[in-house]
Amino acid sequence: MGLSIMVQGTASDVGKSVLVAGLCRIFHQDGYRVAPFKSQNMALNSGITADGGEMGRAQIFQAEAAGIEPDVRMNPVLLKPTSDLRAQVVLMGKVANQMDAVTYHEFKPQLLEQIAQVYRSLADEVDIMVLEGAGSPAEINLRDRDIVNMGMAEKVDVPVILVADIDRGGVFASIYGTLALLEPAEKARVKGVIINKFRGDVSLLTSGLRQIEELTGVPIIGVMPWIEVQLEDEDGVALQKGKYRHQDENLLDIAVIQTPYISNFTDFNALNAQPDVHLRYVSHHDELGYPDLLILPGSKNTLSDLSYLHKSGLTHQILLAHQQGTPVLGICGGFQMLGNHIVDGVESGVEQMAGLGLLDCKTTFSQQKVTTQVSGEIRPDLAGVFAACQEHSLVGYEIHMGHTELGEQAQPFSVLHKRNGESINQCDGAIHLDGSVAGTYIHGFFDSDGLTRSLLNSLRERKGLEPLLGAEFHYQAFREQQFDRLAAAMRENIDIEAVYAIMRDHVAMQEKPQ
């Protein structure tokens, strides 16, 4: 029987996803075959597996930390909100349905056995499973149909570590309150607590740690300091908190429009990691100004986000920035918004809407969702700052439900050579003939090192700066360094031997004759 551990949190955004990635990296370093697992993920940040399945980005980077290929079994249920009350339900990598919250809640018991079977099939292939919960296990109004926290832990019989975020305040109350609201059998599953995101001298916590252990009967197995590791965020909470709005004086100012249904903002992690980039997210027209590059990101409800641009004054400000010479790039839904017109009738409930008119193209939505991994190259003979990208290789993935037709003032931006491993010859995206505006369906656009550096150096030249030369920045190598840095910090501040002991003791109890 393999080992397993589940990481649950006292709330959302306490750092569960990152700590799961760190455990995956530690177990991988120690020579074990390890896989992450989250039964249900609610996020607009998703990615595509090699066979075209869609899953949450958190489990993709956790798989990367574990040194294995992402597999939709690691995230069998993905919920992608399309409004405040409805979400697209993705089951085992494919779109199953659109559901409101009540309907889905009633549907969950039917899913639990399927999820457990998926879990066991994956567990049979590895030595250690690292499970992640969602939100808090103390949501007592949802407990009877829980499939992601204690309901999942009970179904597959795994021990639990509880994570609490001290940075938000009230950490001891959140630990005590969470454990107090659990049923006795649920509390018995919690074998340790990790306090996360601590800033300061740990000795100041000593008395509190002792008291909370006495009050709850659950040991504190680690206090993780606040650590700046650049990994992927699961959802938009990080943006709401202004994670990327640092005030450093960097040389290139790149602005990403933050819309209500922004999706896959992980596209810009590679940009944020660049040494000469100041990346900022803009949700108000007064914040935009005239950046060196303006990006419209993906969206899970394109027409709703387009309407938001029109009503908020951002459309006017984007057009003004473009008139003043700011290059504009749209990715997926952002690309669609840059066109003349969008015909929907599928996603938003709005039949059609005028776009920003910066690209001569028209998009028509379809019921069929495209989920593919792709590779290709930027086309030759481009104008403007994007000319520096021409003939550079491009690797990424598509997640969209539309087809875009180009007009006379636009030409294809790239040509794709492979889709899900099969050879093709197909154009992607669009660029204005003058090179001022470009769009692509390809997520992960900036993960291609050569392409990104060429574009950034073109922006530097336009700004009157020398190109950045010397040691080439490799984003994938950077990510590996982040995983190793995280693992080292966790080994230093968490009792990893206690984690191993929790897993082994649980197996011993399972194997003990009843």
Phi, psi and omega in degrees: 000132180284170179268157179205153175209143179241134178255114175247164183233159175285346181193177172288153174062032175270354178107018181301311185299318181292317179294324174298316177300318179296318177296319177301316180294318180299311180296322176297316177299327182278005173093010180266149167279121187226147178222141173277162178204131171222115188297320181222125180240132172247108184196151174261001173263107181228167178219178186238134177279173183298334179261014173089013178273147181259135179209167182295143180297328181300315180287336175292314180285333174294320176297320177300317177297326180279354179075027179230164179285141175299146183219132183301340176296339178288342179212075187294333180237122176237123177255124181243100183302132176252348175199184179293339186242347185233156178214150171280129181259117178254118180249124180048043172090354183234146179296126180256319188188171166250130182222148169275170187299319182293314180299317180294320179301321178289334183279337189303319180303328178292336183277332192302314180295320177299315180298318179298320178296319177298315179303311183295324179295323178286318181299328179296342185260354185227173179270325184224133172252132176245108184265151177236134173275190180219136180060234182232144175285353183266018175282083191294338177288341182249357189300325187294341180233030182289133178233007187231339178249247183294330176299318178288317180301319179290318184299318182253004174057072178234149175283161188234140166248132181260133180249133179233140183264111180282339184294331181277354179089157177067034187295320182290324177294320181292322177295309182298314182296318179299311181294325180293330182276350179281150171293154182309317180293326178291313179300324180297336178286337183280109187258353180189160179233137172246126172268126189246156173066041180276134176243112177136197183272120183299333181300334178292343181267348192308311182296320179294321178298316180297317182292318182292327175295319179293321182289324187257335185078010181247128183286146170275117184258002177179151172234106182274128176288163171296122182229129181274095172242135183267087175242182188273141176272142182287322183214190187279004180301321180299322179289322178299327180273359177075034184305321188263005183268049178287163188255015181299144178274088176260169192274322180253125181263109180244123184250130175250126178288123180261105181263165182301326182248034177305135179231154176052044175289355170296346174306335190256006176299321180294325176293315181298333180280345182294141186290342184243025183240133166253106181264130178224149178256132188241122178242356180229141186299332180289344185270346192288302183067217182231079182290170177285335175209136179245130183239131168260117186276184176291166182213144175271348174218085192299315183289326175296317179290325176295318176299320177300318178299315181296314186285331185275350185090357180291326177303310179302317183290324177296315179297322178295316178299318178297316178300328179277003173104004179288122175294147184234135177231131176246139178240124178056248179302324176297321174299315180298319180295332182288344183282186181283325190203146173233127175254120187251257185075006181239309193264313193256344188088353175261132187290315182200162181200146176288138177274196181280344176072020179270345174234137180279082180203164180225136181246133174241124179284154177224165179288333184283125179267128178270121176227099186218151164270137184224160170215152181183212179207155175290139183291155177282174172062039176268158178253171174071197184295333182286350176299333180292340181275346191300138180069007172281144179290152184223127178230134179184209182210155180249138170218096181201166183232033183220161175237132185246127178255134183268146174263191186290334183267012180228153174225159180301146182271322181217169174234132182263137181252336179220143175224119184049041175085350181262141181289134178219172171218089189222137179281151177226146170071193181203153173220138177297147183302332179273358176078009184279336184222136178221156177215151179212153173272357191272112170283153185080017183307317186274359177286344178278109191301310184297317179300312184295315180295321179297318178295316181296320178294327175296319176294322177297314179300318179298330181272357180086020181252154175289147176297150178276114183243184181100215184297123182289137178279125178247112187295319180295320176296322176300317179297317178300320177298322179295318178298315181294322178296317178298313181300318180297317180295321179291321177297327182284328190244352178238142178282088183294327175297326176294323177297313177301318181297320178301314182294315183291320178297324180293318177297317180300321178293321179296323184275349181291131179301136181278000000 
